[in-house]
Amino acid sequence: MLLLAAFVALALVPRAHAQIAEERVVAGLSQTTVSITTGFTGSEIFIYGAIKRDAPVPKTWPLDIIVAVTGPSEPVIVRKKDRKFGIWVNDSGVKVDAAPSLYAVATTGPFRDIISFTDDFKHKVGLEHLVRFIGETDDAAYKAGYPEALVRLRKAEGSYFVLTSGVKVSEETLFETRIALPANLVEGDYRARIFLLRDKSVVDVFESSIEVRKVGLERWIYTMAHEKPALYGVISIAVALAAGWLASTFFRMVFR
Amino acid sequence: MNIYLPIAEVSVNAFLLLGLGGGVGMLSGLFGVGGGFLMTPLLILIGIPPAVAVATEANQIVASSFSGVLAHWRRRTVDFKMGLVLLAGGLLGSAVGVQIFAVLRALGQVELLVSLCYVVFLGIVGVLMFIESLSALRKAKTNKRAPRRGHHWSHGLPFKMRFRASNLYISAIPPFLVGALVGVLAAIMGVGGGFIMVPAMIYLLGMATTVVVGTSLFQIMFVTGATTLMHAILNQTVDGILAVLLLIGGVIGAQIGVRLGPKLKAEQLRVLLALLVLLVCAKIGYDLVRTPDEFFTIGGGGH
C-alpha cells in the first residue's frame, strides 16, 4: 500500500523539481523608504527572510538565493571619444533605452553557477537584460560596446555592483544580506527582488519596493529649481549678494 | 562631513567645498578676478556635473565679487561709468553665451567647448600677462617707469566718453566689446571673466591700474548675476546648496585677499597670476590631447 502511494506520488509529480515548487520565500526589508536628506551619505538595507516549505528540506540540489535591488530605469546617452585634429572629441552618442540607475545584487554564489540563462532571461536578473536597447536594435551599436561601457562606468562609480556570496543562508531556511545603497541615489521607486533557486532554476520570487525620496531642504530646492526657475534664480542671486555684504560688513567691523 | 547636493545629485565633503571657496575667494580679492577659471575645473574634477559646475560657479562669483566691490567702493577705486559701459556689453554677451551653452549641452559637447575655451583664453592671457609683468618687474628694478602712451589706438572711434576715475577720454566701443566678449565667456566657462577683463582694461583700454580691480569686479557681479538667472531658467543647473557652501568660503577669502593686496607688490602679483593661469591652461590642454583611459562617457541630456 505504502509502495503504491509512493508510485502514485511519483506519477503525479514526474520531476524532482516539483517538490521544490512547494518552497516559498518570505522576506522583509529593514526599510522600504529611503529619505535623501542634506546629510545623506548612502543607506544600508538589511534584507532577511525564510523559506517556507510543507515537505522536509529536499536533498537533491543545494539552495541558492539572489537578492537584486534595482533603481528606476531611464534612457541614458553614452558617448565615445574620438580623436579629431589631435584632440579627443565626444561623438553624438548612442541612446541606451533602458538602464537602471542602481543595480545592487547579492548572491549565495557566482552568478552564472546558480542561475540558468533561461531563467535569467525570463526574470531579467542579469545586467545584460536590464541595460538594453528597446525595439529596433542596431547591431553596430551593440558591437561598439556602448551598453558594456555604461555598465563599466556605473560599476566604477559604485552604482552597479554584485556581492558574490553576500547572502548568508542558515539551515537551508533562513537567509540574510546587507546591501549598502550609495550616496548618489536618484529619486524613484526601487525594486527589491529575492529569487529562490534550486538546480539553477527559479523556484519562487519575492518582490518588494523601496521608495527613494528627497526630503526637507533637498526636496524644496529641487522642486523650486524645476517648477519656479525664475524665482529660484532670483533667490540664488539674493543669497549671494547677502553673503557678500555680510562678509564685507563683518570684516570691516573686525579689521578697520 | 558629507553633504548631498540636490541638483548635482552627488554627495561631497562640505569642508572641501568650503576650503575651495576660501582659497579661490582669496585670489579673487587679490587679483580682481572671479576665480571661476580655477573653481569650475576643480568642481568638475571632484565629480560635479560640468553643467551644474558652470552655472553654480556663476552664482558663487556674484557673492565674492559683490563682497569685493563693497571693499573697493569704500576706497573709491571703482569707475562706475566705465563699469556700466562694460556691463551693457556684458549682458548682451552672456545672453548669447547661455543660448550657445544650452545647445551644446544637448549635443553633449559642453565639456569640449568649456575645455577649448579654457585652453585658448587662458593660454593667450597667461602668456601676454606673463611677458608683460616680467618686463614691468625688470623696469621696476631699474627704477624706470613705463612711459605713458600719448595716443591710444582707439582714439579715432566715435562715441567718445570721459571716464574720470580711470583717467581716460576714449570711445565707448572698445569697452563695450570687451564687456560683450567677457559676457559670452562668463556664460560658457562659468567664470566671471576677470582674467580677461583685467588685462584688457590695462593694456587695451589703458585704464589707471588703481581702479581696474574694483571696476572689473563691479561688472563681473552683474554679468554673473544675469548668467546665474539665465542658467537657472534655461538649464535648471544652479545648485543652491553647492553655491552656499562655495560662497561662504568665497566671501571670507575675498575679504582676506582685498586686505592682502596692498601689502604685496603689484608686478610680482601679476607674475604669480600669469603662472597660475598658464598652469590651469596646461593641465586642461594636456587632458584634451592625452589618450583617455576610458573612451566612453555617460552623457548629459539623457533625462
Contacts between the chains, C-beta under 8 A, distances in Angstrom:
chain1	res1	chain2	res2	distance
A	36	B	4	5.8
A	37	B	4	7.1
A	38	B	3	5.8
A	38	B	4	6.0
A	38	B	241	6.9
A	39	B	1	7.6
A	39	B	2	7.2
A	39	B	3	6.5
A	39	B	4	7.1
A	40	B	4	4.1
A	40	B	11	6.4
A	41	B	2	4.7
A	41	B	4	7.6
A	41	B	11	5.7
A	42	B	11	7.5
A	74	B	302	6.9
A	74	B	303	5.4
A	75	B	302	5.8
A	75	B	303	7.0
A	76	B	298	5.9
A	76	B	299	7.7
A	76	B	302	4.7
A	76	B	303	7.9
A	77	B	108	6.7
A	77	B	298	7.4
A	77	B	299	3.9
A	77	B	300	7.6
A	77	B	301	6.1
A	77	B	302	4.3
A	78	B	296	5.7
A	78	B	297	7.3
A	78	B	298	6.0
A	78	B	299	6.6
A	79	B	108	5.2
A	79	B	296	6.8
A	79	B	297	5.2
A	79	B	298	7.9
A	79	B	299	4.6
A	80	B	295	5.4
A	80	B	296	5.3
A	81	B	292	5.7
A	81	B	295	4.9
A	81	B	296	7.5
A	81	B	297	7.2
A	86	B	289	5.8
A	87	B	112	7.8
A	87	B	116	7.9
A	87	B	288	4.4
A	87	B	289	5.7
A	88	B	288	6.3
A	88	B	289	7.4
A	88	B	290	7.8
A	88	B	291	7.6
A	88	B	292	5.8
A	89	B	109	7.7
A	89	B	112	5.7
A	90	B	108	5.1
A	90	B	109	6.2
A	90	B	111	7.1
A	90	B	112	6.3
A	90	B	297	6.7
A	90	B	299	7.2
A	92	B	107	7.2
A	92	B	108	7.0
A	93	B	108	5.4
A	93	B	299	5.0
A	95	B	302	7.4
A	145	B	296	7.7
A	146	B	296	7.0
A	149	B	294	7.8
A	149	B	295	7.6
A	149	B	296	3.5
A	150	B	296	7.4
A	150	B	298	6.4
A	152	B	294	7.6
A	152	B	296	7.5
A	153	B	294	7.1
A	153	B	296	6.4
A	153	B	297	7.4
A	153	B	298	5.5
A	154	B	298	7.6
A	156	B	294	7.9
A	183	B	2	6.7
A	183	B	4	6.5
A	183	B	10	7.4
A	183	B	11	3.4
A	184	B	9	6.2
A	184	B	10	5.0
A	184	B	11	6.3
A	186	B	9	6.1
A	214	B	6	6.2
A	217	B	6	7.6
A	217	B	241	7.5
A	218	B	4	6.3
A	218	B	6	4.4
A	218	B	241	8.0
A	219	B	6	7.8
A	221	B	6	4.5
A	221	B	7	7.1
A	221	B	239	7.9
A	221	B	240	4.6
A	221	B	241	6.7
A	222	B	6	4.5
A	222	B	7	6.7
A	225	B	6	7.6
A	225	B	7	5.9
A	225	B	232	7.0
A	225	B	236	5.3
A	225	B	238	6.8
A	225	B	240	7.3
A	226	B	236	5.6
A	229	B	232	5.1
A	229	B	233	4.5
A	229	B	236	5.7
A	230	B	229	7.4
A	230	B	232	7.3
A	230	B	233	5.5
A	232	B	232	5.4
A	232	B	238	7.0
A	232	B	240	7.6
A	233	B	228	6.0
A	233	B	229	4.0
A	233	B	230	7.7
A	233	B	231	7.7
A	233	B	232	3.2
A	233	B	233	5.9
A	233	B	238	6.7
A	234	B	229	6.8
A	235	B	240	7.9
A	236	B	59	5.0
A	236	B	228	5.7
A	236	B	229	8.0
A	236	B	232	6.3
A	236	B	238	5.3
A	236	B	240	6.3
A	236	B	243	6.2
A	237	B	59	7.0
A	237	B	62	5.7
A	237	B	225	5.0
A	237	B	228	5.7
A	237	B	229	6.5
A	239	B	63	7.9
A	239	B	240	7.6
A	239	B	243	7.3
A	239	B	244	6.6
A	239	B	247	7.7
A	240	B	59	5.6
A	240	B	60	7.0
A	240	B	62	3.9
A	240	B	63	3.8
A	240	B	66	6.9
A	240	B	225	7.8
A	240	B	228	7.6
A	240	B	243	7.0
A	240	B	247	5.7
A	241	B	62	6.6
A	241	B	63	7.0
A	241	B	66	5.3
A	243	B	63	4.6
A	243	B	67	7.6
A	243	B	244	7.6
A	243	B	247	4.9
A	243	B	248	6.6
A	243	B	251	5.1
A	244	B	62	7.2
A	244	B	63	4.4
A	244	B	64	6.7
A	244	B	65	7.4
A	244	B	66	3.3
A	244	B	67	3.7
A	244	B	68	7.9
A	244	B	69	8.0
A	244	B	70	7.0
A	244	B	247	7.6
A	244	B	251	5.3
A	244	B	254	7.9
A	245	B	66	6.7
A	245	B	67	7.3
A	245	B	70	6.6
A	246	B	251	7.2
A	247	B	63	8.0
A	247	B	67	4.8
A	247	B	251	3.4
A	247	B	252	5.7
A	247	B	254	7.0
A	247	B	255	5.4
A	248	B	66	7.8
A	248	B	67	4.7
A	248	B	70	4.0
A	248	B	71	5.8
A	248	B	251	7.5
A	248	B	255	6.5
A	249	B	70	7.9
A	250	B	255	7.9
A	251	B	71	7.8
A	251	B	252	8.0
A	251	B	255	4.0
A	251	B	259	7.5
A	252	B	71	7.8
A	252	B	74	7.6
A	255	B	259	6.6
